[in-house]
Amino acid sequence: MHRVRSFLSDEYGSQSIEFILWIPIFVGLLVVVIEASTLYITQTEMENVARDAARRIVQKQLYLDEVQGFATNAMSVHDFGVLAWATFDNTIGADVRIALKQEGAGILGFPLSPIALAGSVLGARVIMRPDPTVDYTGIEGSNGGGNGNGNGNGNGNGNGKLP
């Protein structure tokens, strides 16, 4: 009986057990913080790339069919499949959308990360008004893929590129 009381009253190693019990909670919290921070940085980067692409389109420095390549090269997360597309309308201006699709896992690859739980799609959209001093004639509906048919918001006489 003395040995049992001695064993139960001995506190040697109790801090180790507490540490072992708490470490998974701290590691899980650290993973969530890192994943959320990475998600925020990626979202900010997508908005910056979309804004830069819209500005270049409005200034006639980037063709509409070059937006996908521009966004893919400008984004630092090439592995996740960056999708980008743009339209142009004389009254609205350049409408650039960028989406990042990561199936089944988040930015760091954890299946229970915030981006995985949010549906695994992250996107950014920027609309930039046209410059009133620039002549944009002939580019309505200019998402026509280069064949002059146009399928955008305009009258269908676009050629898929800015002049």
N, C-alpha and C positions, 0 to 999 in steps of 0.2 A: 504494500500500500504506500509505503514511503517513496518508492521509485515512481509510482504513478503520480503522486503529488509533486514530486520533484520534476518530473517530466512536464506536467501541466503548468507549473509555475515558472519553468525556464523560458526566458524570452530571447534566447540566443537564436538569431536568424529571422526574427519577426519582421525586421525591416526588409529583408530579402523577399519574403512572401508578399508583403505589401507592394514592393516594387514590381514584382512579377504580375500581380493583379492589375496594377495601374498602367503598365507599359503599353498594352494593346490600345487602351483608350487614347493615350497621348500620341501614339503612332498613327492611329486612325484620324485624329484631329489634325495632325501635321499633314497627312495626305490630302485631306479635304481642303486645307488652307492652300497648299501648293497647287492643287487642281483648280481651285477657284481663282487664284492669282493668274495662273496660266490662261485660263478661260477669259479673264478680263483683258489681259495683254493681247490675246489673239483677237478678241472683238475690237479692241481699239486699233490694232493693226489693219483689220479688215475695213474699218471705217476710213482710216487714213488712205488706204489704197483706192477705195471707191471714190473718195473725194478727189484724189490726185487724177484718177482716170476721168472723172466728170470734168474737172478743170481743163485737162488736155483736150477733151472732145470739144468743149465750148470754145477753146482757143484754136481749134482746127489743127492740133498737133498729134491727134490719135484718131485712127479710123475705128468705126464701130466694130468691125470684124477683128480688130486687133486687141480688144479689151480682154478676152480670155487669156491670151499669151502675156499681156501686160500684167494682169493680176496674178497669174501663176508665177511669173518671174519675180514680182515684187513681194509676194508673201513668203514668210520664212517657214511655213508648214506645208511644204510641197507634197508630203506623203499622204495627205488626207483628201486629195481630190478637190481642188479649188474650182468652183464653177463661177463664171462671171459672164454677164451679158449687159448690153446697153441699148437704149433707144434714144431717139432725138425727135423733138417736136419744136416748132418755132415758138410756140407760146409757153410751153413748159420748160424746155431746155433739155439737158442731158440727164437721163435717168439711168444710173448705174447700180446694178445689184450684184453682190458677191455672196456666195454660199459656200460653206465648208461642211462636208458630210463625213462623218466618222461613225461607222456602223458598230454598235455593240460595246463601245468603250469610249472613254474620254480622251482628252489630249495626251495624258500620260499612259493610257492603256488600262486603267482600272475600271472594271465593269460597273461599280457602284459610284462612279464619279458624278459630279453635278451635271456635266454635259451628257453623259450616258442616260441619266435619269430624266433629263429635259428633252429627250427625243433624238439626240445625236445630230442635230442640225443647228448650225450657227450661221447667221446671216447679217449682212449690212446693206443698206440702201441709201444712196445719196442722189438728190435732185439738185442740179445747178442750173440756174436761169441763164438764158443766152445773153450774150453781149449785145446791147442795142446798136452798137456801132458796126457790127460785123454783118455782112450779107450772107444769110443762110439759105438762099434760094436753091431749090432743087434737092433738098435733103429731107423733105417730109416723108415719113414712112421709110426712113433710110436703114431699116433693118432687113432689107430685102435680099441679102446674101449675094449681092453683086450682079444680079440678073436684071435689074431695073423694074421688077414687078412690085417689090415693096410689100410688106405685111405689117407695117407699124401703124401708128396713129394717124399718119398723114394721108395724102391722096394717092399713094402707090407709085409715085414717080421717082422714088429714091433708088440709089444704086448700091446700097450696102456700105458705102464709104462716104466720108465727108469730103467735099471738094478740096 
